Structures are given as structure tokens and as C-alpha cells.
Amino acid sequence: MISTAIAIAGGAICLAILLTLYRLAVGPDATDRVLALDTLVIETIALIVLGGIAYGTAMYFEAALLFAMVGFVTTVAFCKFLLRGNVIE
């Protein structure tokens, strides 16, 4: 039963990734592309957590936490760059 749920969730996340990649390629603005990159980070975290559930190990959850922290910092850096033109003042 859990394997069926994991397969359905994996398919849904992969579909979401494809739609987000479309938004990343076609996005009319740079802000839309930054938002698409942030969404890709969230979807990748979901795939990592799904892999942790499928394999039954906690190592994937720690990797997801690290990836979330790096994703947050890069999103903030992209936004600062778009607003001010530089990241470090």
C-alpha cells in the first residue's frame, strides 16, 4: 500500500517539476524565474523525502534539511541581486 502511494506521489512531483521547468524556460520576468527556481528546490526536497520514506532511512531527511537551507540562502541572494544589483554590500 505504501509503495503505491510513493509511486503516485513520485509521479505527481515529477509532473510538478516538468511544469516548473516550463515556467523557468518561458518565464516573462527574472522574478518569475527566481520563483521557479525556488519551487524546484521545494520539489527536489519533496523527492528526497519521498526517497527517504521509500528506503526507510533517516539519512535522506538530513540531506533534505541541508538542501532546504542552501535553497533558502540562494533564493535570498537571487532576490537581493535583482533588487540592488549586488549581493554583498
N, C-alpha and C positions, 0 to 999 in steps of 0.2 A: 504494500500500500504506500509506504513512504517513497519507494523508488518511482512509483507512478507520479506522485506529487512532485518529486525532484525533477523528473523529466518534463512535466508540464511547466513548472516554474523556470527551468532552464530554457525551454523554448520561448516562453514569454519574455525573458530577459534578453535573449538573442534577438528577438524581433524588436524590442525596445532599442537595443544597440544599433541595429540597422537603421531604424528611423532617426536616431540621434546622429548617426554618421551622415545621413542625408541632410539634416539640418546644419551640420558642421560644414558640409560642402556647399550648400546653397544659401546659407545664412546671409541676409542682405547687409547686416552690420557686423562690426567687430564684436559688439556686445553680445549679439546672438551666438557668435562662435565661442565666446568665453562661456556663456551659459551652456552651450552644447558640450564643451569640454568638461565642465563641472558635472553635468548629467552623466557623461561617460564614466567619470570617476565613481559616481554613486552606483552605476550599473555594474561596473567592474567589482566593486566591493560586494555587491549582491551575488555575483558569480563566485567570488572567493568564499563567501559564507556558505553558499549552496554546496560548493565542493567540500567544505569542512563538515557539513551535515552528511553528505553522501559517503565520505570516507571515515567519518566518526572520529576525527582527531581535532584537538583544540589548537594545533599549530596554525591552521588556516585562519582562525579567528584573530590571533595575534597579528598575522600578516594583514588582515583586513583593517585592523586598528591602525597599523603603521601606514597603510596606503591611504586611509582616511585623513590622517594628519598631514601627510605630504600633499594630498589633493587640496586640502583647505588652504595650506600655505601658498600653493601655486595659483589658486583662484584669487586669493587676496593680492598676490603680486601682479597678476594679469590686470586686475581691476585698477590697482594703483598706477600701473603703466598706462592704461587707457585714459585715466583721469588727469594725470600730471605729466606724463611723458617720460618719467624716470621712476625707478623703484626705490632706490636709496637716496635719501635727501642729505 
